[in-house]
Amino acid sequence: SGRGLVFVPGALVDPRAYLALLRPLAEQGVRVIVTAPPLGVAPADPGAVGRAVGSAPEIRTWAVGGHSLGGVAAARALDVPGVRGLVLWASYPAADVSGAPVAALSVSGSRDALATPDAIADSWAQLPAGTRFVVVDGGVHAYFGDYGPQTGDGEAGVDRATAQRQIVAATTDVVTSLRPD
């Protein structure tokens, strides 16, 4: 497809926790690279997205994405050459990226007590016009990966498999529709 996704894990989450959710994208022909931040914290490795993109020069059109703190790191990498998309899972940018020329997706859970619905709503103005917002009804923070329950998270109102199907579908739609320059 000539498309790729560099995905940045949430803080202290094993990168393998995202593989089941990202596999359907790979099966659609998208090159998927999950970073492995030093010490498990994405901001400790600001060059990770650029290195990942550089490792696959045959791919010209990229999305960057991440879960939680990983999404914050991904939103800082929109200036990497070839990046045309931003995928935020239970996350929002730390700075205004509303002027970035990217297709953006924000997927969040209605019962997430860490990336709360209010915090997600407050981020709308910081994201590009046309950002697609998908709320998983009953979804919680820990449903965006397979790493078990998370301290401080909300009480789920939907089962994990149903929530993850919605996360995967929205992500696949946006990444596979990215257009090269």
N, C-alpha and C positions, 0 to 999 in steps of 0.2 A: 504493500500500500504506500510505501514511502513515508509512513508516519511513525512517530515514536512518542512514548510517554516516559519521562523521568519522574519517578514517584519518591517522595521523601517521607520516611516513617515519622510517626509521632514520637515524642520524647520517651526514651527508655523502652520502646517497643521493638521487639525482634523484627527485622525486615521481612522475615518469612511469614509473619502474621498476616501480610497483605496479599500473599501469592494467590490464594483461592479467589479473591475478589478481582485480581488483575489478570488471571489466566484467560477469562473469556475475551478480553481485549487482545491478548496475544494470539488467541485462536482466530481472530479476525484479521491477522496479518500485521498488527501493530507491534513494533519493537518496544518492549517494556523493560525498563531498567529501574530497579529499586536500589536506592543508595543505602549505604551502611555507615551512618554517621559515627565519628569517633566519640567514645563515651556515651553513645546513644542519644546525642543531642544535636539536632541539625545545625543550629547556628554556629556550632564549633567548626563547621566545614563549609564556609560560604562558596567555595569553588566547586563543590560536588556536581552541581547541575551542568556547569560548563564542561567539566571533564567527561561526564556521561555522554553529553551531546557529541563531544569531540571523539569519543571512542567509536562512533558509528557514523562516519562521514557520508556514507551512502544514503542515510536518512536526512531528508531536507526539511521536513515539517514536523515540529515537535510541540507537545504539550508538556507543561510542568505541573506537578500536582503534589499534594501531600495531605496527611491527616494531622489535624490539631497543630502542634508546633511545627510539624513538617510542612503544612500548608503556608505558614508564615514564611518559612525559608523559601518555598517555591515562589511565592509572590515577590520575593526579592530578586529573582533570577529571570525576570521578563525581558531583560536586555541581552540575554544570551542569543547569539545568531540562530535563526531558524525557529525560535519559539513563537508559536501562533495561538497557543491555548493555555488556559490556567484552570486547574481542577482543584477545588477546595473541598475536602471532606471534613465536616465538623470543624471548620476553621475560617479565618478571615485575615486579611492582610494587616500588617502592623503600620503600614503607611498607605497613602492615597495612590492607587494604581489606576484610577479612573481614566487616565489618558492613554493607557497602554493599548496598542493595537492588537489585542488578543480577543478570542472568543473565550468567555469565562463561564464557569459552572460552579455553583455553591450547593453542595448537598449537605443537609443537616438533619438532625433528629429532633422531633417535637418534644421529646422528654430528656434531652441531653442536659445534664446539670453542670457540665464543664464548659462546652461551647454552647451557651444557652440560646434559646430562640431570640431573646432580647439582644444579646451580643451580635448574633448573626444579622438581625434586622438593622442594628446600628452600623453595620459594615456596608450596607447597600450603596451609600453614596461614595464609598472609597473604591468601588469596583467599576469596571467599564460599563458604559451604557449597553443594554442588551444582554447583560449577564443573566444566565438562566438560574433561577433559584428553585431547588427541589427540596421539599421538606418530607422526610420519611415519618409518617404519622406513627407515633409510639416508639420511634427509634431513639437509641441512646448512644453515647460516645463510643462505648466498647464494641458496638456493632460494625464499626468501620474497619475492623481488623479482627483476626481470630487470636486473641491473647487473653481471654478470660475477663472476668468482671474487673471494673476499675473503681478504685476508691473515690468517693464523691460523685459518682455518676448517678443519673436518675433511674427510676424504675421503668423498665421496658413495658410498652403497651402493645407490642407486636413481637412475633417470634423472629429470631435472628435470620433465618433463611428468607423469609418474606422481605425483611428490611434490606438484606444484602442483594436480593434480586433487583430492588429499586435502585440501589446505589450503583450496581453494575450497569443496569440499563441506561441510566442517565449519563454515566461516564462514557460508555461505549458510543452513545449517540453523538456526544460532543466531540470526542477525539476522532472518530472515524469521519466526521463531517468537516474537519479542518481542511482548509485549502492552502496550498503553497502560494507564495507570492506570484 
